[in-house]
Amino acid sequence: MSTISFDFRGKGIVVTGGAQGIGFEIARRFLASGASVSIWDYSAEALKAAETEIAKNPDHKSRAFFCSVDVTQMASCAAAAAKLPFALDVLVNNAGITRDKSFVKMTEEDWSAVINTNLTGLFNVTQSALPKFSADSKNKRIVNMASIVALYGNFGQTNYAAAKAGVIGMTKTWAREFGKRGFTVNAIAPGFIETRMTSAMPKEALASMVAKIPAARMGQVSDIANACLFLASEDSSYVNGTVLNVDGGLVV
Ligand SMILES: NC(=O)c1ccc[n+]([C@@H]2O[C@H](COP(=O)([O-])OP(=O)(O)OC[C@H]3O[C@@H](n4cnc5c(N)ncnc54)[C@H](O)[C@@H]3O)[C@@H](O)[C@H]2O)c1
């Protein structure tokens, strides 16, 4: 339950990796705020489950679109952008994966899979989606999902930390390049959020991380959705090129 209500009626949103986890919660919250939302994901199973869940609310169902997209493939992103049933106001670059291993054990495949999804994926999606933004909108928004590990590193995440640090560099560059065209571009750096991504981490590693969080709990997908809706709203129009840590104070 949120105590802040956002009004996204008439707005068009794309959420990549939107079929589960953080992305699904973000998509759900945009739908609840009146937007039309296109969910881009490569997991057929997750897309089906998301569609079934959203169909429980006929009003949301009427504004939700589901698109099978692999963000690592430019052609896939371009095809999805060409099929968008609305002009775009907000793009949320959220799709991401982990392939954790210590550096000495990390294979070239582990490296490439994470870089291709978490870094090149943003390039592919944003290049494809940029021409689809509404020419009239004075509040165009791009929100990129980074991670606090980009800021302080993490054992076993050479590939992931490098990709997410790249996301922050890309965010700041786009904030400069697109600012005059009515865009803001910001990143969210989540801490440890309860999703399937963190449930794959070793329990002891997770427990020792939680012990260091001043807020004394893991984050919830709603914590990230709250930040995302704010950064996507007209109320954040003077917030540009920033990285918003949503981590319970882990990185202070
Ligand atoms: N969970 C956390 O603690 C945490 C912390 C920091 C950052 N993040 C970031 O938040 C984002 C969401 O993470 P999550 O925890 O919800 O993960 P998740 O695994 O639950 O969801 C990620 C979604 O992205 C989709 N996806 C993956 N590769 C894709 C591709 N090539 N093309 C299209 N879709 C693809 C998956 O199918 C999935 O639906 C990621 O970018 C992740 O790096 C998560």
The ligand as an SDF file (V2000), in Angstrom:
LIG
                    3D

 44 48  0  0  0  0  0  0  0  0999 V2000
   17.3510   -7.8560   -6.4570 N   0  0  0  0  0  0  0  0  0  0  0  0
   18.3270   -7.0740   -6.0510 C   0  0  0  0  0  0  0  0  0  0  0  0
   18.7520   -7.1290   -4.8920 O   0  0  0  0  0  0  0  0  0  0  0  0
   18.9530   -6.0610   -6.9800 C   0  0  0  0  0  0  0  0  0  0  0  0
   19.9370   -5.2300   -6.4620 C   0  0  0  0  0  0  0  0  0  0  0  0
   20.5340   -4.2910   -7.2860 C   0  0  0  0  0  0  0  0  0  0  0  0
   20.1190   -4.1640   -8.6010 C   0  0  0  0  0  0  0  0  0  0  0  0
   19.1650   -5.0020   -9.0890 N   0  0  0  0  0  0  0  0  0  0  0  0
   18.7930   -4.8300  -10.5020 C   0  0  0  0  0  0  0  0  0  0  0  0
   17.3920   -4.6760  -10.6270 O   0  0  0  0  0  0  0  0  0  0  0  0
   16.9660   -5.2230  -11.8780 C   0  0  0  0  0  0  0  0  0  0  0  0
   15.8490   -6.2420  -11.6330 C   0  0  0  0  0  0  0  0  0  0  0  0
   16.3660   -7.2820  -10.8230 O   0  0  0  0  0  0  0  0  0  0  0  0
   15.4160   -8.3660  -10.1170 P   0  0  0  0  0  0  0  0  0  0  0  0
   16.0170   -8.6460   -8.7880 O   0  0  0  0  0  0  0  0  0  0  0  0
   13.9930   -7.9640  -10.2230 O   0  0  0  0  0  0  0  0  0  0  0  0
   15.7340   -9.6250  -11.0550 O   0  0  0  0  0  0  0  0  0  0  0  0
   14.7560  -10.7620  -11.6300 P   0  0  0  0  0  0  0  0  0  0  0  0
   15.6590  -11.8400  -12.0990 O   0  0  0  0  0  0  0  0  0  0  0  0
   13.6850  -11.0800  -10.6620 O   0  0  0  0  0  0  0  0  0  0  0  0
   14.0840  -10.0290  -12.8800 O   0  0  0  0  0  0  0  0  0  0  0  0
   14.8470   -9.6490  -14.0070 C   0  0  0  0  0  0  0  0  0  0  0  0
   13.9690   -9.7190  -15.2440 C   0  0  0  0  0  0  0  0  0  0  0  0
   14.7710   -9.3910  -16.3770 O   0  0  0  0  0  0  0  0  0  0  0  0
   14.4620  -10.3240  -17.4240 C   0  0  0  0  0  0  0  0  0  0  0  0
   15.6130  -10.4240  -18.3330 N   0  0  0  0  0  0  0  0  0  0  0  0
   16.8430  -10.9080  -18.0710 C   0  0  0  0  0  0  0  0  0  0  0  0
   17.5930  -10.8960  -19.1860 N   0  0  0  0  0  0  0  0  0  0  0  0
   16.8190  -10.3910  -20.1860 C   0  0  0  0  0  0  0  0  0  0  0  0
   17.0190  -10.1560  -21.5680 C   0  0  0  0  0  0  0  0  0  0  0  0
   18.1750  -10.4590  -22.1820 N   0  0  0  0  0  0  0  0  0  0  0  0
   16.0100   -9.6020  -22.2910 N   0  0  0  0  0  0  0  0  0  0  0  0
   14.8320   -9.3180  -21.6850 C   0  0  0  0  0  0  0  0  0  0  0  0
   14.5680   -9.5540  -20.3900 N   0  0  0  0  0  0  0  0  0  0  0  0
   15.5530  -10.0820  -19.6480 C   0  0  0  0  0  0  0  0  0  0  0  0
   14.1790  -11.6300  -16.7020 C   0  0  0  0  0  0  0  0  0  0  0  0
   13.4500  -12.5490  -17.4930 O   0  0  0  0  0  0  0  0  0  0  0  0
   13.4120  -11.1330  -15.4850 C   0  0  0  0  0  0  0  0  0  0  0  0
   12.0310  -11.0670  -15.7330 O   0  0  0  0  0  0  0  0  0  0  0  0
   18.2120   -5.8280  -12.5250 C   0  0  0  0  0  0  0  0  0  0  0  0
   18.7730   -4.8950  -13.4320 O   0  0  0  0  0  0  0  0  0  0  0  0
   19.1410   -6.0340  -11.3560 C   0  0  0  0  0  0  0  0  0  0  0  0
   20.4890   -6.0420  -11.7500 O   0  0  0  0  0  0  0  0  0  0  0  0
   18.5710   -5.9430   -8.3120 C   0  0  0  0  0  0  0  0  0  0  0  0
  1  2  1  0
  2  3  2  0
  2  4  1  0
  4  5  1  0
  4 44  2  0
  5  6  2  0
  6  7  1  0
  7  8  2  0
  8  9  1  0
  8 44  1  0
  9 10  1  0
  9 42  1  0
 10 11  1  0
 11 12  1  0
 11 40  1  0
 12 13  1  0
 13 14  1  0
 14 15  2  0
 14 16  1  0
 14 17  1  0
 17 18  1  0
 18 19  2  0
 18 20  1  0
 18 21  1  0
 21 22  1  0
 22 23  1  0
 23 24  1  0
 23 38  1  0
 24 25  1  0
 25 26  1  0
 25 36  1  0
 26 27  1  0
 26 35  1  0
 27 28  2  0
 28 29  1  0
 29 30  1  0
 29 35  2  0
 30 31  1  0
 30 32  2  0
 32 33  1  0
 33 34  2  0
 34 35  1  0
 36 37  1  0
 36 38  1  0
 38 39  1  0
 40 41  1  0
 40 42  1  0
 42 43  1  0
M  CHG  2   8   1  16  -1
M  END
$$$$
